[in-house]
């Protein structure tokens, strides 16, 4: 579902703030301010506060009481004005917040910029072009072995630039820049500009940071089993297609998703994709890269021809507040041989960055499956099992590990799973007319089996009102939450109204509505803002 973000590059003082940031915070001298390559690279660093006391302080886990939760922000203007007024990093940001602010700064300077989302995005902390996951014999993740993670999604920016510094026109066009502080680049937390075409071609040595971006969209996901300090790691599985899914940006002129995956990578499992990966690995400098390159040149260590098949099923339509089931189907395709299957199903609550928050359930299973038989292993998960007040994200990781008795075969799978949240419904009671009052209703149903004791809506409408907060009364379990307010459009044409609901019990509920403001014959006194009923 799209997350609305008000860029506000034309708002009052935003251009002045951008010039101030370039000079006073990024310290880009006047000599280089006409070089968009240096400007964009500097802005990607100034958006975060990791090493230069920049705009936003990143935080990926609660609590957020001493600032603003990243999910509560709806636009860039409030963040930039707070930073300009206080000259202190604004608390708090996550990837889409960094990207939204960076887009505002670039567009204010006239640099074409768009926001890009990559689903199943690799964070390669070792520059190996792989994401290495280590597990013990019970299937538990050994997170202390590696900082590599797979983010449920990651958001960055693209800017449209020429690249004369590369000595060829081939890499002119879209360039990746990223303000989220993940790994340092030449000693500072900034990224790009990295030519998208160079990323697609696996040219990881092209400036700037193409190796990191390549891994984000194309890394192999490699699973290892740790069997003790005196035994070698066992390669359980490698997944060459999991990383870099549904790379998306907003379509021009409409609120639709435009898929740009083909800009970043060749078709999965195509000969071009395999050649690109080999090219990138050969250009890589990490010792881990060279070790993996040797591994994939040898035969796979897994045994082919196992008759036992596994299929994991999850209800993708479940709402937060509901119970759900983890269903593992095990089928023995052999016509004459039974098998014993021993394993475990783990359910972990994770952040969208892939970091484990807590283990919700660890369910062992052992079964004998007869020839041509199918069995179902079902793990019920109740609301009380997974819910905690202040839970910002309902994202989980389901890990399944199984050993087939009598065979040198291990099954291993991981799947991210998220519960849906309701949308805020926005409805206009009358036709929007220039400088006339419009009645608006914002509502949603509380999906939780517990009441929402306190919460608020944050309302924004381009050209109509500044960001306004509306507190709501307690909302009973499974009941409707509704507020009514008035807006007075101060200009004619198309505009967009957005609403976001935040509370301790349920957060990050949002909705939006686009509408046209019609002209009127008589011009009345200008009004701007919200009127409450």
C-alpha positions in Angstrom: 0.0 0.0 0.0 1.4 3.4 -0.9 2.5 5.8 1.9 1.6 9.4 1.2 4.4 12.0 1.6 4.1 15.8 1.2 7.3 17.0 -0.4 6.5 20.7 -0.1 9.5 21.9 -2.2 7.6 25.1 -3.1 6.6 25.9 0.5 7.8 29.1 2.1 11.6 29.2 3.0 12.3 25.7 1.8 14.7 26.9 -0.9 16.5 29.1 1.7 16.8 26.2 4.1 18.3 24.1 1.3 20.9 26.7 0.5 21.7 27.0 4.2 22.1 23.3 4.5 24.5 23.1 1.5 26.7 25.9 2.9 26.6 25.6 6.7 26.0 21.9 7.3 27.3 20.1 4.2 30.0 22.8 3.7 29.8 22.6 -0.1 31.8 25.6 -1.3 30.4 28.0 -3.9 32.9 26.6 -6.4 31.2 23.2 -6.4 27.6 24.2 -5.9 27.1 24.1 -9.7 28.2 20.5 -9.8 25.1 18.3 -9.2 27.1 15.2 -8.6 28.8 16.8 -5.6 25.6 18.5 -4.5 23.6 15.3 -4.5 26.3 13.3 -2.8 26.6 16.0 -0.1 22.8 16.2 0.4 22.7 12.4 0.9 25.0 12.8 3.8 23.4 15.9 5.3 20.0 14.2 5.5 21.2 11.9 8.3 23.1 12.8 11.5 25.4 9.9 11.7 28.6 11.8 11.3 27.8 15.5 10.5 25.0 16.5 12.9 22.6 16.5 10.0 18.9 16.7 9.7 17.4 13.4 11.0 18.4 11.0 13.7 17.7 7.5 12.7 16.0 5.0 15.1 14.5 1.6 14.2 13.1 0.4 17.5 10.8 1.9 20.1 10.4 3.9 22.3 10.1 7.2 20.5 8.6 9.3 23.3 11.5 11.8 23.2 10.7 12.6 19.6 8.3 11.8 16.8 7.8 8.2 15.7 9.0 7.8 12.1 5.6 6.4 11.1 4.0 9.6 12.3 5.6 12.0 9.8 3.6 12.9 6.8 5.9 15.3 5.0 9.3 17.1 4.8 8.4 20.7 5.6 7.8 20.3 9.3 11.1 18.3 9.7 13.2 20.9 7.8 11.7 23.8 9.7 12.3 22.2 13.0 15.9 21.5 12.1 16.4 25.0 10.8 15.0 26.5 14.0 16.8 24.3 16.5 20.0 23.4 14.5 19.7 19.9 16.2 18.9 16.6 14.5 15.2 15.9 14.4 14.1 12.7 16.2 13.3 10.2 14.5 13.6 9.0 10.9 13.6 5.7 9.0 14.3 5.0 5.3 11.2 6.6 3.8 11.6 9.7 6.0 15.2 10.2 4.8 14.1 9.6 1.2 11.2 12.0 1.5 13.4 14.8 2.9 16.2 14.2 0.3 13.6 14.4 -2.5 12.4 17.8 -1.2 15.9 19.2 -1.1 16.8 18.0 -4.6 13.6 19.2 -6.1 13.9 22.6 -4.4 17.3 23.0 -6.3 15.7 21.9 -9.5 17.3 18.5 -9.6 14.9 15.9 -11.0 14.3 13.4 -8.2 12.0 10.5 -7.5 11.5 8.1 -4.6 12.1 4.4 -5.1 11.1 1.4 -3.0 12.9 -1.9 -3.2 11.1 -4.9 -1.6 13.2 -7.7 0.0 16.2 -5.4 0.1 19.6 -6.7 1.1 21.9 -5.0 3.5 25.3 -6.4 2.7 27.5 -5.3 5.7 30.6 -7.2 4.5 30.7 -6.0 0.8 30.5 -9.7 -0.2 27.6 -9.3 -2.6 25.8 -12.0 -0.6 23.6 -12.0 2.4 24.8 -14.8 4.7 22.5 -16.3 7.3 23.8 -18.7 10.0 21.6 -21.2 11.9 22.3 -23.8 14.6 21.0 -27.3 14.5 17.6 -26.3 16.0 17.1 -23.8 13.2 17.7 -20.7 15.4 19.4 -17.7 13.8 22.9 -16.9 15.0 22.7 -13.2 14.6 26.1 -12.6 16.2 27.8 -14.3 13.2 26.9 -11.6 10.7 25.4 -8.1 10.4 23.8 -8.9 7.1 20.1 -8.5 7.0 17.2 -8.5 4.5 15.0 -5.5 4.9 11.3 -6.1 4.2 11.6 -3.0 2.1 14.0 -0.1 1.7 13.4 3.4 0.2 16.0 5.5 -1.6 16.0 8.2 -4.3 17.0 8.5 -7.9 18.2 11.8 -9.4 18.6 12.4 -13.2 22.1 13.6 -13.9 24.9 13.5 -16.5 28.1 11.8 -15.3 31.0 13.4 -17.1 33.2 12.3 -14.2 32.9 8.7 -15.6 34.3 9.6 -19.0 31.4 8.3 -21.0 27.8 9.3 -21.7 26.6 5.7 -21.2 25.9 6.3 -17.5 23.9 9.5 -17.9 20.4 9.3 -16.5 19.0 7.9 -13.3 21.4 7.7 -10.4 20.8 6.2 -7.0 21.3 8.4 -3.9 20.4 7.3 -0.4 20.3 9.3 2.8 19.7 6.4 5.1 22.8 5.7 7.1 23.6 2.0 6.5 27.3 1.7 5.6 30.0 4.4 5.3 31.2 5.5 1.9 34.8 7.0 1.8 34.5 7.6 5.6 31.1 9.2 5.7 27.5 8.0 5.8 26.3 8.9 2.3 25.6 7.0 -0.8 25.7 7.8 -4.5 25.2 8.9 -7.1 25.4 5.4 -8.4 24.3 4.9 -12.1 21.3 2.6 -12.3 22.6 1.2 -15.6 26.0 0.3 -14.0 24.1 -1.5 -11.2 22.1 -3.5 -13.8 25.3 -4.5 -15.6 27.0 -5.7 -12.4 29.8 -3.0 -12.7 30.3 -2.7 -9.0 33.5 -0.8 -9.3 31.8 2.3 -10.9 31.6 5.4 -8.7 29.8 5.8 -6.4 28.8 2.8 -4.2 27.5 0.6 -7.1 28.6 -2.4 -5.1 26.3 -1.7 -2.2 23.3 -0.9 -4.5 24.0 -4.0 -6.6 23.8 -6.1 -3.4 20.6 -4.4 -2.3 18.8 -5.6 -5.5 20.7 -8.7 -6.6 22.6 -10.4 -3.7 22.4 -14.1 -3.3 20.8 -15.2 0.0 22.9 -17.9 1.4 22.0 -20.2 4.4 24.6 -21.9 6.5 24.3 -24.4 9.3 26.7 -24.1 12.2 27.6 -27.5 13.7 30.1 -26.5 16.3 33.6 -24.8 16.4 35.4 -27.9 15.2 33.1 -28.6 12.2 32.9 -26.8 8.9 29.8 -24.7 8.0 27.3 -26.6 6.0 25.7 -24.9 3.0 22.0 -25.6 3.5 20.6 -23.5 0.7 21.2 -20.6 -1.6 18.4 -18.4 -3.0 19.4 -16.4 -6.1 15.9 -14.8 -6.7 14.7 -13.6 -3.2 16.4 -10.2 -3.2 15.2 -7.2 -5.1 11.5 -7.6 -5.7 8.9 -5.2 -7.1 11.2 -2.2 -7.3 8.7 0.7 -7.5 8.2 4.4 -7.9 5.2 6.6 -8.3 3.9 6.9 -11.9 4.0 10.3 -13.5 0.7 12.2 -13.2 -1.2 9.5 -11.2 -1.3 7.7 -7.9 -0.2 4.4 -9.3 2.8 2.2 -8.8 5.3 2.0 -11.7 7.5 -1.1 -11.7 11.1 -0.3 -12.5 12.6 -3.6 -11.6 13.9 -4.1 -15.1 15.9 -0.9 -14.8 18.0 -2.5 -12.0 18.3 -6.2 -13.0 17.9 -8.7 -15.8 15.2 -11.3 -15.6 15.6 -13.7 -12.7 17.3 -16.9 -13.6 18.0 -15.7 -17.1 21.5 -16.3 -18.7 22.0 -12.5 -18.6 21.3 -12.4 -14.8 23.8 -15.2 -14.2 26.5 -13.5 -16.2 25.9 -10.2 -14.4 26.2 -11.9 -11.0 29.4 -13.6 -12.1 30.8 -10.3 -13.4 30.0 -8.6 -10.1 31.6 -11.3 -8.0 34.8 -11.2 -10.1 35.0 -7.5 -9.6 34.3 -7.8 -5.8 37.2 -7.2 -3.4 35.9 -9.0 -0.3 37.6 -12.3 0.7 34.0 -13.6 1.4 33.1 -12.8 -2.2 36.1 -14.8 -3.5 35.1 -17.7 -1.2 31.5 -17.7 -2.4 32.7 -17.6 -6.0 34.6 -20.8 -5.5 31.6 -22.4 -3.8 29.2 -21.7 -6.7 31.7 -23.1 -9.2 31.4 -26.5 -7.5 28.4 -28.8 -7.4 25.6 -27.9 -4.9 26.0 -29.7 -1.6 22.3 -30.4 -1.4 21.0 -33.8 -2.6 18.8 -33.8 -5.6 15.8 -36.1 -6.0 14.3 -36.0 -2.5 10.7 -37.2 -2.6 9.5 -35.1 0.3 8.1 -31.7 -0.6 7.1 -28.8 1.7 4.7 -26.0 1.2 4.1 -23.1 3.6 0.7 -21.4 3.6 -0.2 -18.1 5.3 -3.3 -16.0 5.1 -2.2 -12.8 3.4 -5.6 -11.1 4.1 -5.5 -11.3 7.9 -5.9 -8.0 9.8 -4.0 -7.0 12.9 -6.2 -8.0 15.8 -7.1 -11.3 14.3 -5.6 -14.7 15.0 -3.9 -16.6 12.1 -2.5 -20.0 11.4 0.9 -21.2 10.1 0.2 -24.1 7.8 3.0 -26.4 6.6 2.0 -29.1 4.1 4.4 -32.1 3.8 3.9 -34.5 0.9 5.8 -37.8 0.3 6.0 -38.3 -3.4 7.6 -41.7 -3.1 5.4 -44.6 -4.1 7.1 -47.2 -2.0 9.2 -45.6 0.8 8.0 -43.9 4.0 10.0 -41.1 5.6 10.4 -39.7 9.1 10.4 -35.9 9.2 11.7 -33.9 12.2 11.8 -30.2 12.4 10.7 -26.9 13.9 8.6 -23.9 13.0 9.7 -20.5 14.4 7.7 -17.4 14.4 9.6 -14.2 15.2 8.4 -10.6 15.5 10.8 -8.5 13.4 11.4 -4.9 12.4 11.1 -4.1 8.7 14.9 -4.1 8.6 14.8 -7.8 9.3 16.1 -7.5 12.9 14.6 -9.9 15.4 12.5 -8.3 18.1 11.3 -11.4 20.0 10.5 -15.1 19.4 6.7 -15.6 19.5 6.6 -19.4 19.0 9.0 -22.2 18.4 7.0 -25.3 17.5 8.7 -28.7 17.2 7.2 -31.4 15.0 8.0 -35.1 14.3 6.0 -37.2 11.9 6.2 -40.4 9.8 4.8 -39.9 6.4 3.7 -42.9 4.3 4.2 -43.3 0.6 2.1 -40.9 -1.5 0.7 -39.3 1.7 0.2 -35.6 2.5 0.1 -34.3 6.1 -0.6 -30.9 7.4 1.2 -29.3 10.4 -0.8 -26.4 11.8 0.4 -23.8 14.3 -2.4 -21.5 15.6 -1.3 -18.0 16.6 -3.7 -16.0 18.8 -3.9 -12.2 19.1 -2.4 -12.3 22.6 0.6 -14.3 21.3 1.9 -11.6 19.0 0.4 -8.3 20.2 2.1 -5.7 22.4 1.0 -2.2 23.1 3.1 0.3 21.1 3.7 -2.3 18.5 4.7 -0.1 15.5 5.0 -2.9 12.9 3.0 -6.2 12.6 5.8 -7.9 10.6 6.9 -11.5 11.3 9.4 -14.0 10.0 8.3 -17.6 9.7 11.3 -20.0 9.6 10.9 -23.7 8.9 13.6 -26.2 9.4 13.3 -30.0 8.8 15.5 -33.1 8.5 14.5 -36.1 6.4 15.4 -39.3 8.3 17.8 -41.6 6.4 18.7 -38.9 3.8 21.4 -36.3 3.7 18.7 -33.7 3.1 17.7 -30.6 5.1 14.7 -28.4 4.2 15.0 -24.8 5.2 12.8 -21.8 4.3 12.1 -18.3 5.5 9.1 -16.1 4.7 8.2 -12.6 5.9 4.6 -12.2 6.8 2.7 -9.0 7.8 -0.8 -8.4 9.1 -2.9 -5.8 7.2 -4.0 -2.6 8.8 -7.3 -0.8 8.1 -7.3 2.3 5.8 -8.6 5.7 6.9 -11.6 6.5 4.7 -12.0 10.2 3.7 -15.3 11.5 2.4 -16.4 15.0 1.3 -19.9 16.0 2.1 -20.2 18.7 -0.6 -18.5 19.8 -3.8 -15.2 21.6 -3.2 -15.4 25.2 -4.3 -12.7 27.8 -4.2 -12.8 29.7 -0.8 -15.9 27.9 0.3 -16.2 25.5 3.3 -16.0 21.8 2.6 -17.1 19.3 5.3 -14.8 16.2 5.6 -15.2 13.0 7.5 -12.3 10.7 8.4 -13.0 7.3 9.8 -11.8 3.7 10.2 -12.9 0.7 12.2 -10.8 -0.4 15.2 -9.8 -4.0 14.2 -8.4 -4.8 17.7 -10.3 -6.8 20.4 -9.2 -4.1 22.8 -10.2 -0.4 23.0 -8.0 2.4 21.7 -7.8 4.7 24.7 -6.1 7.7 23.2 -5.2 8.7 19.7 -5.1 11.4 17.1 -5.4 12.2 13.4 -2.8 14.2 11.6 -4.4 16.0 8.6 -2.6 17.6 5.7 -4.0 19.1 2.5 -1.7 20.7 -0.1 -2.5 24.4 -0.5 -5.3 24.3 2.0 -3.9 23.8 5.5 -0.8 23.3 7.5 -0.4 20.0 9.3 -3.1 19.8 12.0 -3.6 17.3 14.8 -7.1 16.2 15.9 -7.4 14.2 19.1 -10.1 11.6 19.3 -12.1 10.1 22.2 -11.5 6.4 23.2 -12.7 3.9 20.6 -14.2 0.6 21.8 -13.0 -2.7 20.4 -14.3 -3.4 16.9 -16.0 0.0 16.8 -15.8 2.9 14.4 -13.5 5.9 14.9 -14.7 9.1 13.2 -13.9 12.8 13.2 -15.5 15.6 11.2 -13.8 18.8 10.2 -14.0 21.6 7.7 -11.5 22.8 5.1 -11.5 26.0 3.0 -9.7 25.5 -0.3 -7.5 28.6 -1.0 -6.7 27.7 -4.6 -8.4 26.1 -7.7 -7.4 22.9 -9.3 -6.4 19.4 -8.1 -5.3 18.8 -4.5 -4.8 15.9 -2.2 -6.1 15.4 1.4 -4.3 12.9 3.6 -4.9 11.6 7.1 -2.8 9.5 9.4 -4.0 8.0 12.7 -1.5 7.3 15.6 -2.1 5.8 19.0 -0.3 3.6 21.5 -2.6 0.6 20.7 -2.7 1.0 16.9 -0.5 3.2 14.8 0.4 4.1 11.2 -3.2 4.0 9.9 -3.6 6.3 6.9 -5.6 7.2 3.9 -5.8 9.9 1.2 -8.2 11.5 -1.2 -7.6 13.5 -4.4 -10.2 16.0 -5.6 -10.6 19.0 -7.8 -11.4 22.4 -6.4 -13.9 24.3 -8.7 -13.9 28.0 -9.4 -16.7 30.3 -8.2 -17.9 33.6 -9.7 -17.6 35.7 -6.5 -14.2 35.9 -4.8 -14.6 35.9 -1.0 -12.0 36.7 1.6 -9.1 34.2 1.7 -9.3 31.6 4.4 -6.7 28.9 5.0 -6.9 26.1 7.5 -9.2 23.8 9.3 -12.5 24.6 11.1 -13.7 22.0 13.6 -17.3 21.0 14.2 
